[in-house]
Amino acid sequence: MQKLIPFLILSLILITNISVTAADTTTISTLQIGKFGGDVRSIQFVNASTGYVVGDDLSNTNFNFIGKTTNGGASWFRLNVPQLNRRPNAVEFINVNTGFVAGSNGLMLRTTNAGSTWDSISVAPYAAELNDVEFIGSDTGYACGINTTAAPGTILKTVNGGLTWTINTVIRSTREAIYAYSNQLVITVGASGVVTRTTNGGATWDSLRFGTLALYSIDAVGFSKMYMTGSSQVVYVSTDRGANFTLAFDNGASPLYEVDFVDSLRGVIVGSNGVNYRTTNGGTTWDSTDVSQFSAQVLFTCLYKSPTEIFAAGGQGNILRSTNSGVSYDYVESSTRIHSIDFADANNGVAVGWRGTVLKTTNGGVNWSYIKAIQGFELYDVKTFSSNVFYACGGNGQFYKTTDGGNTFSNTSIGTTANTLKTMWWFNQNEGYVCGFDGNVAYTTNAGASFTTQYSFGTANNDIEDIFFINNTTGYVTGQLGKLAKTTDRLTWDSSGIDGPVNSTIWEMSWTSANTGYAGSLHGCIYKTTNGAVSWTLQNDTTGLRNLDVIDIEVLNDTSRGYAVSEGGKLYSLVNANSWKTYTTYINPFNGSETDLWGLDFVTNTPATASGFICGYEGALLKINVTPMTDLTVNNSLVNDYKLKQNYPNPFNPSTTISFDLPKDDFVKIKIYDLTGRLISTLINTQLNKGSYSVNFNAGNLSSGVYFYILETTDFKDTKQMLLLK
């Protein structure tokens, strides 16, 4: 950005007031974000309206969660549970008020007020994983898991409503799930095909074995029939309350994680890679249904809530709901990782990500719909031509194309199934590039029906991460090892005389001319070249940005407008032709985490305004709006300290002036809030040079009352109150 006021320091400081058009003000609004983040492990409803889910993320304890619905599962919210400091695996409610959550390292939580507050319950000396918990009535309950000493399974028992627990028995293998017919007849399943069964309330246990595969779930159908599921799509059935089991079917390699029946006839099974089965005759026959939303999901839990309503939940915080007995499902909650986003125009956009996820909007991002998942592998890039035509690429060496809005996809293999395609560039619907594995550059002239490899870096672990064309003939590719190659004719590529700024991954480039380009790399680094990639210079202060890679960058104007996104929720902005600054950090409002941002696409860019979209982890879909400030006045005076001044006039109607001092160049935010803490307006959100400033605030559309304005810089923050009287 340009300096606001050029000034000359003399022995006498000349004081002048000048109105200026200042730097851009940028606002980020949330279109969609997941509430949970981690994988959903267990789901239970206590009545038609109220239900609970629990889950986790092995890499981030912020994503351990207990979620709740009070409207039948149409929407969910996250409970505040300070005691949830370990991974939860199972939820069990005795009645509408009293419930339990069991998890890792001996986690056992209890609520008696429908989840408003929770108490930690000791299960000492047991301190390992608890995988399931089940109660029979209000007093007797069982929990099972794994004891880390030589990995035997352990079963715990309570007889006083969960206030105290004792080790009931130690089994030779991990216990995954429990089903209790009564407080006397209890069955557990787990590793190595081992089933344990007691008929005397845990005084003794019989150990049975059915196959060698892990068993994950068990449920009863009527008085005597039971089903249990496990690895490799195995399903076993018992007709004598678990005394004996026979193999019902074994259909493949994907594990089946849970089985649930709503009555003696209707049941559902879910598992990995979208595998699911339904029965309407008590398990006599099972149908493997083609549910498009499932085709890429890892589903850990399910609940057949009513004869027509089914819930399925699992990886990436996804909760799906069917209201037609499992014929189709809708997402009611999702934290799916989204890797790339692209808009054809202001209204029509597509985002892609985890395990073939595809989302689509036709109204400028106001509403998003999950359409048929393409495949069970990650999708890394998307190009949108219209609401009906868009292309995607990703894992398994696959390029995908739809011409009917995502109802059907055709695919072309590039390389082998072990390869990953990372990035695309399209000149039109027929001519374009798809790049990725081992530095290969593949070109098509027939809309992806076939591809020709034009170039390869030829080194393993040297995937191309980005391709960018400056015009119709001149383009660059770059990737994992920081190498670059260039073409000027879309026929041949050459890397002589050019290189990347570092010998490590360059994730994304943005070129404004044949010589001037920007690159986002590891640890928050943004680089610039002005000589066509012969040399590069670092453009930003990377303090505190270690391990936060800049994944996408887009420069709209080489001197005043550019943005980049990275892991850790960072949004970077171009300050001037040779400087970038960390603009803000996006925080998931539901779990307080810094959401990794992966994709950035601007749809409009004019001197008056710019707008675009950002995507990322936890299902993040954000909108970015950029407008230049016009009502800012700077006093060309000497300033020694930060100061936020009282607005004038005060009280006011309808406008007032807010003044402040900056003793040094700084990033400045001024925001207006009402008495409830609701953000009303962001007046300033940009880099400013040192000086004394005034900005106008017009409250013509607000009601009379008290408002607060906050000045925040890198080293200073202050709040003042003002009164609007109409």
C-alpha positions, 0 to 999 in steps of 0.5 A, spaced: 500 500 500 502 507 498 503 511 504 497 515 506 501 522 507 508 524 505 511 529 509 517 533 511 520 534 518 522 541 519 524 544 525 517 547 525 512 541 524 507 544 520 500 542 522 495 540 516 488 536 516 488 532 509 482 528 507 485 521 504 482 515 501 486 510 505 488 503 505 483 497 504 478 495 509 477 487 509 471 483 513 471 476 513 464 473 514 462 466 516 458 462 511 459 455 514 463 452 519 463 445 523 461 445 530 465 439 532 471 438 528 473 431 530 470 424 528 463 423 531 464 416 535 457 415 538 450 418 538 444 417 542 437 420 543 433 420 549 427 422 546 424 424 539 427 431 540 433 431 545 440 427 542 447 427 544 453 425 540 461 425 542 467 425 538 474 427 538 480 429 533 487 425 535 491 431 533 487 436 537 484 436 544 480 442 542 476 438 538 474 433 543 466 434 544 460 433 546 454 435 542 447 436 543 440 437 539 433 439 542 430 439 535 430 432 533 437 432 530 435 438 525 441 442 528 446 441 533 450 445 538 456 444 542 456 443 550 461 447 554 465 441 558 471 443 562 472 436 564 472 433 557 480 433 557 481 426 554 478 423 548 470 421 548 468 414 545 461 413 548 455 416 550 449 413 554 443 416 558 439 413 563 433 418 562 433 425 560 437 428 565 442 423 567 447 421 562 455 418 562 460 419 557 466 414 557 473 415 553 480 415 553 485 414 559 479 412 564 475 418 562 468 417 565 463 423 566 456 424 569 451 429 568 444 429 572 441 436 568 441 434 561 448 436 560 448 443 563 454 441 567 458 434 568 462 431 573 468 427 573 467 420 576 473 416 578 474 409 575 481 408 579 485 404 578 483 403 571 486 408 567 486 406 560 481 406 554 474 406 555 470 404 548 463 403 551 458 404 556 451 401 557 446 401 563 440 397 565 436 401 569 438 407 573 443 403 578 447 397 574 451 399 568 457 396 565 463 399 561 469 396 557 475 397 554 483 396 554 488 395 559 495 397 557 498 392 561 499 386 555 493 389 552 488 385 555 480 387 555 477 390 561 470 390 563 468 395 569 461 395 573 457 400 577 451 398 581 450 405 584 448 409 578 455 410 576 457 414 582 463 408 583 466 403 578 470 397 580 473 392 575 469 386 574 473 382 570 479 382 565 479 379 558 484 377 554 483 382 548 480 389 547 473 390 548 469 394 543 462 394 545 457 392 550 450 389 549 445 388 556 439 384 555 438 385 563 443 386 569 444 379 569 445 377 561 451 382 558 455 381 552 461 384 549 465 384 543 472 386 541 479 384 538 480 377 534 473 375 534 472 374 541 465 375 544 464 374 552 458 373 555 455 373 562 449 370 565 450 372 572 451 379 572 458 378 571 460 373 577 463 369 571 464 370 564 464 365 558 469 367 552 467 365 545 471 366 539 468 367 532 473 368 526 479 372 527 477 379 525 476 385 530 468 386 532 466 393 533 458 393 534 453 388 537 445 389 537 439 385 539 433 384 534 427 382 538 427 377 544 433 372 541 436 374 535 443 379 535 447 381 530 455 383 530 459 387 525 467 387 524 472 388 520 472 386 512 465 387 512 463 381 516 456 380 520 455 375 524 448 373 527 445 369 533 439 366 534 440 364 542 441 371 545 449 371 544 450 364 546 452 362 539 454 366 532 454 364 525 457 368 519 451 372 516 456 375 510 463 377 509 463 382 503 469 385 502 475 389 506 472 395 509 470 395 516 463 395 519 463 399 525 456 399 528 449 396 527 442 398 530 435 396 529 429 400 531 424 394 531 424 387 530 424 388 522 428 394 521 436 395 521 442 399 519 449 398 518 455 403 517 462 403 516 468 405 512 468 408 505 461 409 505 459 401 505 452 401 508 447 395 509 439 396 510 434 390 512 427 391 513 425 383 515 429 382 521 436 381 517 433 375 513 436 379 507 440 385 507 441 390 501 447 394 500 444 401 498 447 406 493 447 412 498 451 418 494 453 422 500 456 415 503 460 414 497 466 417 501 465 417 508 468 413 514 461 412 518 463 410 526 456 410 529 448 410 527 442 410 530 435 408 527 431 413 531 424 411 528 421 407 522 423 412 517 428 416 520 436 414 521 442 418 523 449 416 521 455 420 523 463 419 523 469 422 520 470 430 520 464 431 524 459 429 519 452 427 521 447 425 516 440 424 517 435 420 513 427 421 513 426 416 508 428 410 511 435 411 508 434 412 501 437 418 501 441 423 507 442 430 508 448 433 512 445 436 518 452 438 521 459 437 518 467 439 519 469 436 512 476 439 510 475 443 504 481 444 500 479 448 494 474 453 492 472 456 485 467 460 482 465 461 475 461 468 477 458 471 483 453 466 484 456 459 482 461 456 485 464 449 487 468 447 493 472 440 494 475 436 499 476 430 504 474 423 501 471 426 494 467 431 498 463 436 493 459 442 495 455 447 490 452 454 491 448 457 486 446 464 490 453 467 491 455 462 497 449 464 501 447 456 501 451 450 500 449 443 498 453 437 498 452 433 492 454 426 490 461 425 493 466 423 487 470 418 490 474 415 496 480 420 495 482 427 497 480 432 492 485 438 491 483 442 486 476 444 482 475 449 476 468 451 475 465 454 468 458 454 470 453 451 475 453 445 470 460 444 468 466 443 473 472 439 473 476 436 479 482 432 481 485 429 486 488 422 489 488 415 485 491 419 479 484 421 477 481 427 473 473 428 474 468 432 470 461 433 470 456 437 465 450 436 469 451 440 475 454 434 479 449 428 478 454 424 474 461 424 473 466 422 468 473 420 470 480 420 466 486 416 469 493 420 469 499 416 471 497 410 476 492 409 482 498 411 487 499 418 484 496 424 486 493 430 482 494 437 486 493 443 481 489 445 474 489 451 470 484 451 464 484 456 458 477 454 456 473 448 457 477 444 452 484 446 453 488 445 460 493 442 465 492 437 470 499 437 474 501 433 481 505 427 482 513 427 481 513 433 477 508 431 471 505 436 467 499 433 463 496 437 458 489 436 454 485 439 448 479 435 449 476 437 455 480 431 459 478 425 455 485 424 454 492 427 456 499 428 454 505 429 459 509 435 457 514 435 462 516 432 469 521 434 474 522 426 474 524 426 482 520 422 487 517 426 492 517 432 487 509 433 486 507 439 483 503 443 487 501 449 483 501 452 476 499 459 474 499 462 467 500 469 466 497 470 459 495 465 454 502 462 453 506 464 458 506 459 465 510 457 471 509 450 475 512 449 482 512 444 488 515 440 493 522 441 492 521 449 491 523 448 483 520 452 478 519 450 470 516 455 465 513 455 458 512 460 453 509 456 448 504 451 451 509 446 448 515 445 452 517 447 459 524 449 461 527 450 468 534 453 466 536 460 470 530 460 474 528 457 481 524 457 487 526 461 493 527 455 498 529 448 497 522 446 500 515 446 498 512 452 494 504 451 495 501 457 491 503 462 486 500 469 483 503 472 478 502 480 476 506 480 470 512 476 466 517 478 471 513 479 477 510 474 481 509 472 489 509 465 492 507 462 498 511 457 502 513 453 509 512 457 515 508 463 513 513 465 508 511 469 502 516 471 497 516 476 491 520 476 484 521 481 480 526 478 475 522 472 472 524 467 478 531 468 477 531 471 485 526 472 490 526 476 496 522 475 503 516 479 504 513 478 511 515 478 518 514 470 519 515 471 527 510 466 530 509 462 524 513 456 524 509 450 521 504 454 518 504 454 511 501 459 506 497 454 502 494 460 497 495 467 495 492 471 490 495 478 488 489 483 485 494 489 484 501 489 485 502 495 489 495 495 494 491 489 494 493 482 495 491 476 500 494 469 502 491 464 507 495 459 511 494 454 516 493 456 523 487 461 520 492 466 518 490 471 513 495 475 510 495 482 506 499 486 501 501 492 505 505 495 499 509 493 493 514 490 497 511 488 504 506 483 507 503 483 514 499 478 518 492 481 517 488 477 522 487 470 525 480 466 523 477 463 529 472 457 529 467 461 533 464 454 536 471 451 538 475 456 539 480 453 534 485 457 529 482 454 523 487 452 517 485 456 511 487 452 504 483 456 498 482 463 496 478 465 490 476 472 488 470 473 484 470 481 483 476 486 483 474 493 482 477 500 485 471 500 489 470 493 492 473 486 491 470 480 494 471 473 494 471 466 498 475 462 502 475 455 504 479 450 509 478 445 515 473 444 519 468 445 513 470 452 513 467 457 507 468 464 508 466 470 504 472 476 504 469 483 502 474 489 501 472 496 500 477 502 501 476 507 506 474 514 504 472 518 511 479 518 514 483 524 516 490 524 518 493 530 521 500 531 519 503 532 526 508 529 531 505 523 535 509 520 541 503 515 544 497 511 543 491 515 544 484 513 543 480 520 544 472 521 546 468 522 540 465 528 538 460 530 538 457 526 544 451 525 545 450 525 537 445 524 531 446 521 527 454 522 526 460 523 530 468 523 529 472 518 532 480 520 533 486 517 535 494 517 535 499 512 532 506 513 535 508 508 529 506 505 523 501 499 525 496 495 523 489 498 526 482 496 527 476 500 530 470 496 531 463 499 534 459 494 538 452 495 542 451 494 549 450 486 548 457 485 545 454 485 538 459 487 532 455 493 529 461 496 524 468 495 523 470 502 521 478 501 520 481 494 519 488 496 515 495 498 516 496 505 517 502 510 518 504 514 524 500 520 525 493 523 528 487 520 525 480 522 525 474 517 522 467 519 521 461 514 524 454 514 521 449 511 525 443 513 521 440 506 521 441 504 528 437 506 534 438 510 540 442 507 545 449 506 548 455 504 543 462 502 544 468 503 540 474 499 540 481 501 538 486 495 537 493 495 534 499 491 535 501 494 542 495 498 544 487 497 546 482 501 548 475 502 549 470 508 550 463 509 550 458 514 546 451 515 546 446 516 540 440 520 541 435 520 536 
